[in-house]
């Protein structure tokens, strides 16, 4: 019997000894998430931010709200590095959401034994630079989940086109989001023709891996109702017009943290009159993320960059 001791409202414990309200076989898999990285963890009942949204998504997928509960595991040393397991009253894992390098390819493959898993959302999953662990976090482990019940995936950092290729094969997938990752425009092409996908979002920190031309690849996903294209500059002729195949279908176009002219946005709205187009003013982009704002200001055409440069200057 492991010895536990309280720290505030949390309990400090070794990962392999986590006492989780799950079926034994599924609890062992969740224990393995933390144990893989050798992290000393604390456990508590307060769900992370992304877990609260996951609960709403589960309800929309038909899971009774009364059946949904959760448990959160976080690094002892870094409070922000944490994940929440959302589960039903039987003890099946329904969602795994959080922040930090928790999901190696081998870990993702172990999720094949979680029969009711519907959601995976993990920000900053992996490492950057020349860290030797990067290849273990590219997302290729989604290859084991092709026939799973996964409906919602959001992931980033070390995730690459290898992961894009495998996620695109998941038949049950309805919503996919990738950001601050290694994914490129080529990776989007794997999703072309996916019949079940209704929401697709990408945001790559104003990188050169994804440009406005990527909207042409996104438009080849036939049944989309929601598109997110963030952290990029975009014009009508070079990008927004490429969404034409989705006319009459889109209900939301999220361009937050992206730059576009008022005239081009007006043309977009004419093409998709039923869609809510979400944008942010330059000052808000700077407030939310100066690094992204600075990159955008360098890459965007002068007429789009000027207001952002002014906002950057006034923020000093």
KOLTORMI-68252 format. One line per field, with one value per residue (C-alpha): x, y, z. Coordinates in steps of 0.02 Angstrom, whole numbers, plus 32768, in hexadecimal, padded with zeros to 4 digits. Each point is the difference from the previous one (the first is absolute). Layout:
N
xx	X, ... $
yy	Y, ... $
zz	Z, ... $
//
This chain:
316
xx	8000, 8050, 8013, 7FA6, 800F, 7F98, 8043, 7F73, 7F70, 8075, 804D, 80B4, 8022, 806E, 7FB0, 7FFA, 7FA0, 7F72, 7F5B, 7F87, 7F41, 8012, 7FF2, 80A4, 803D, 7FDE, 804A, 80A3, 8008, 7FE5, 8085, 8074, 7FEA, 805C, 8071, 804A, 8050, 8030, 7FA2, 7FD3, 7F4C, 7F75, 7F4B, 7F62, 7F4B, 8003, 7FF8, 8072, 7FBB, 7FF9, 7FA5, 7F6D, 7FE9, 8016, 7F6D, 7F90, 803D, 7FDC, 7F4E, 7FED, 803D, 7F75, 8054, 7F88, 8044, 7FDB, 8075, 8098, 8088, 80B9, 80A6, 8099, 80B7, 8088, 80BB, 803D, 8082, 7F9B, 7F49, 7FD8, 803B, 7F65, 7F7A, 7F4C, 7FAD, 7F45, 7FA4, 7F52, 7FB4, 8031, 80B8, 801C, 8074, 7FA0, 807D, 80B7, 8026, 808D, 80A6, 80B0, 8064, 7F92, 7FD2, 808D, 7FDA, 8007, 7F87, 7F84, 8008, 7FD5, 7F5C, 7FC0, 7FCD, 7F91, 7F61, 7F99, 8086, 7FB3, 8072, 80BC, 8035, 80B5, 805A, 80BE, 800D, 80BA, 80A0, 8057, 80AE, 8076, 7FB3, 8019, 7F51, 7FAA, 7FE7, 7F9B, 7F7E, 7FDD, 7F54, 801F, 7FB7, 7F52, 8012, 7FBB, 7F5F, 7FBE, 7F68, 7FEA, 7F70, 806F, 7F99, 8068, 80BD, 8064, 80BD, 80A3, 80BC, 8061, 7F68, 802B, 7FBC, 801E, 7F79, 7F92, 8004, 7FC7, 7F7A, 7FB4, 7FDF, 7F93, 7F52, 7FA0, 805D, 7F8E, 8070, 80BC, 806F, 80BC, 8069, 80B2, 803C, 806E, 7F6D, 8008, 7F8A, 802A, 7FBA, 7F56, 7FF0, 7FED, 7F54, 7FBC, 7F5A, 7FEC, 7F43, 7FE0, 806E, 7F99, 8081, 80B6, 8075, 80B8, 806F, 80BB, 8047, 8016, 8078, 802E, 7FC6, 7F4B, 7FCB, 7F59, 8008, 7FD8, 7F49, 7FF6, 802E, 7F86, 7F74, 8016, 7FB7, 7F4F, 7F8E, 8053, 7F90, 808B, 80AC, 808A, 8093, 8069, 80A6, 8016, 7FDF, 7F7E, 7FBC, 7F63, 8050, 808F, 7FA2, 7F4D, 7FBD, 8040, 7F75, 7F82, 7FDE, 7FB6, 7F82, 7F5A, 804D, 806C, 7FB3, 80A3, 80A5, 807A, 808D, 8031, 80B9, 8004, 8009, 7F89, 7FC4, 7F50, 7FDD, 8036, 7F9B, 7F69, 8018, 8010, 7F5C, 7FA9, 803C, 7FC6, 7F71, 7FC6, 80AD, 803E, 80AB, 806D, 8090, 8066, 8040, 80BE, 800F, 7FAB, 8073, 8096, 7FB2, 7FE3, 80A8, 808B, 806B, 7F76, 7FDB, 80B6, 800C, 7F60, 803F, 809D, 7FA7, 7F61, 7FF1, 8022, 7F49, 7FD3, 809D, 7FF6, 7F75, 8052, 80A9, 7FAE, 7FAF, 80A7, 8055, 7F7B, 800E, 80B7 $
yy	8000, 80A6, 808A, 80A1, 80AB, 809C, 80A4, 8081, 7FB1, 7F8D, 7F57, 7FDF, 7F54, 7F9F, 7FEC, 7F43, 8006, 8071, 7FC7, 802A, 7FEA, 7F96, 7F4C, 7FAB, 7FE4, 80B5, 8043, 7FA7, 8058, 80AA, 7FDB, 7FDF, 80AE, 8051, 7F6C, 8007, 80A7, 7FD6, 8096, 800E, 8039, 8046, 7FCF, 8061, 800C, 80AD, 7FEC, 8061, 8088, 7F91, 7F78, 8073, 8016, 7F45, 7FDD, 806D, 7FA5, 7F58, 8035, 8033, 7F52, 7FB2, 7FDD, 802C, 8092, 7FA4, 7F74, 8072, 8017, 8029, 7FF3, 806D, 7FCF, 8085, 800B, 8021, 807A, 8058, 8021, 802D, 7F54, 7F9A, 7F93, 7FDB, 7F58, 8011, 7F5C, 7FB6, 7FB2, 7F51, 8030, 8011, 808C, 807B, 808D, 802A, 80BA, 806C, 8054, 7FBB, 7F6F, 7F70, 7FA4, 7FA2, 7F98, 7F63, 804F, 802A, 7F4C, 7FC4, 8060, 7F78, 7FAA, 8095, 7FCF, 809B, 8085, 808F, 8097, 8022, 80B4, 801E, 80A7, 8008, 7F45, 7FE1, 8062, 807B, 8023, 7F6B, 7F9E, 7F46, 7FD8, 8060, 7F68, 7FAC, 808D, 8017, 7FAE, 7F65, 7F9B, 8033, 7F71, 7F8C, 8065, 7FF8, 7F9B, 8053, 8071, 809B, 8094, 8095, 801D, 809D, 7FF4, 805B, 801F, 7F66, 7FC3, 7FF6, 7FC9, 7F4C, 801D, 805D, 7F69, 7F88, 8074, 8012, 7F44, 8003, 7FDC, 8045, 80A8, 8099, 808D, 8017, 808D, 8015, 8093, 8032, 7F5E, 7FC1, 7FE1, 8048, 8023, 7F54, 7FB1, 8050, 7FA3, 7F5B, 8038, 801E, 7FA6, 7FCF, 7FE8, 8018, 8096, 809D, 806E, 801E, 8080, 8026, 8087, 7FFD, 809C, 8062, 7F7C, 7FE4, 7F4C, 8036, 808F, 803F, 7F80, 7F7C, 8037, 7FA8, 7F5B, 801F, 801E, 7F4E, 7FBF, 7FF6, 800E, 8087, 807B, 8051, 8037, 804A, 8053, 805B, 8058, 8027, 808F, 7FDE, 805A, 7FDD, 7FD8, 7F9A, 7FA1, 8028, 7FE6, 7F4D, 7FD8, 800B, 7F42, 8016, 8087, 7FE4, 7F8B, 8068, 8046, 8040, 803E, 8024, 8075, 8036, 802D, 800F, 809C, 802B, 80A5, 8040, 7FF8, 7F4A, 7FD2, 8050, 7F95, 7F66, 802B, 8010, 7F51, 7FB8, 8070, 7F81, 7FF1, 805A, 8049, 8015, 807C, 8063, 80B4, 8015, 803E, 7F63, 7F91, 8056, 7FF1, 7F46, 7FD0, 807A, 7F7B, 7FD2, 80B8, 8025, 7F70, 8035, 80B2, 7FC1, 7F8D, 805E, 807B, 80B5, 8034, 7F72, 800D, 80BC, 7FFD, 7F6D, 8056, 8099, 7F95, 7FAD, 80A9, 8046, 7F66, 8022 $
zz	8000, 7FCA, 807F, 7FCE, 804F, 7FE4, 7FBC, 8009, 7FA0, 7FA1, 8022, 7FD0, 7FBB, 7F87, 7F56, 8004, 80A4, 7FC9, 804A, 7F74, 7FF6, 7F63, 7FCB, 8031, 7F4D, 7FD2, 80A1, 7FD6, 7F58, 8051, 8083, 7F6F, 7FB8, 8092, 8025, 7F50, 8023, 80B3, 8042, 80B8, 8002, 806B, 7FEC, 8021, 7FC8, 7FAE, 7F42, 7F8C, 7F8E, 7F65, 8062, 8020, 7F45, 7FE6, 8073, 7F93, 7F65, 804E, 8025, 7F49, 7FD2, 8065, 80A8, 808F, 8066, 80A2, 7FCB, 7FE9, 8084, 7FFC, 8058, 7FE1, 8009, 8001, 800D, 80B0, 7FBF, 7F78, 8024, 7F4B, 7FC5, 8023, 7FB3, 802C, 7FE6, 7FE4, 801F, 8012, 809B, 7FC5, 7FFC, 7F45, 7FC6, 7F91, 7FE9, 8022, 7FFF, 803F, 7FE4, 7FF3, 7FB9, 8038, 7F60, 7FAB, 7F66, 806C, 807C, 7F75, 7FC4, 80AE, 7FF2, 7F8C, 80A2, 8033, 7FA4, 802D, 7FE2, 7F9C, 801C, 8004, 8019, 8033, 7FEC, 7FFB, 7FE9, 7FE9, 7FF3, 7F8C, 7FC0, 7FFA, 808F, 7FD9, 803E, 7F73, 7F8C, 8089, 7FFC, 7F46, 800E, 7F97, 8090, 7FC7, 7F84, 8086, 8010, 7F4D, 8037, 80AA, 8038, 7FFF, 7FC7, 8038, 7FF8, 8029, 800D, 7FDE, 801B, 7FC3, 7F9F, 7F45, 7F58, 8037, 8081, 7F84, 7F8D, 8088, 804A, 7F53, 7FFF, 809C, 7FBF, 8095, 8003, 7FFF, 803F, 7FE6, 803A, 7FF7, 8038, 802C, 7FB2, 7F73, 7F8B, 7F50, 7F6F, 7FBD, 809D, 7FE5, 7F5B, 805D, 803C, 7F51, 7FE9, 80B7, 8006, 80BB, 8029, 8021, 8058, 7FCE, 804D, 7FEB, 804C, 7FEA, 8054, 7F5D, 7FC0, 7F4A, 800C, 7FE9, 7F8D, 7FC1, 7F73, 8083, 7FF8, 7F58, 8053, 808E, 7F82, 7FC2, 80A4, 7FBD, 8098, 8067, 805A, 8068, 7FC5, 806C, 7FA9, 8080, 8012, 7F48, 7F89, 7F7C, 7F67, 7F9F, 7F58, 804A, 8086, 8034, 7F50, 8009, 807C, 7F70, 7FFF, 80AF, 7FD0, 8055, 8082, 8074, 809F, 804E, 7FBA, 808D, 7FCA, 80B0, 800B, 7F42, 7F92, 7F72, 7FB6, 801C, 7F46, 7FF5, 809A, 7FAF, 7F65, 806F, 8055, 7F58, 7FD2, 80A6, 803D, 8082, 8050, 809C, 7FD5, 809B, 8000, 807E, 7FF7, 7FF4, 80B3, 8041, 7F98, 8051, 80AC, 7FEB, 7FB5, 7FD3, 7FAD, 7F86, 7FE2, 7FD9, 7F85, 7FAA, 7FF1, 7FA9, 7F86, 7FD3, 7F6E, 8036, 7FFF, 8077, 806A, 8022, 8084, 8057, 8002, 804B, 8087, 8026, 800E, 8075, 8070, 8029 $
//
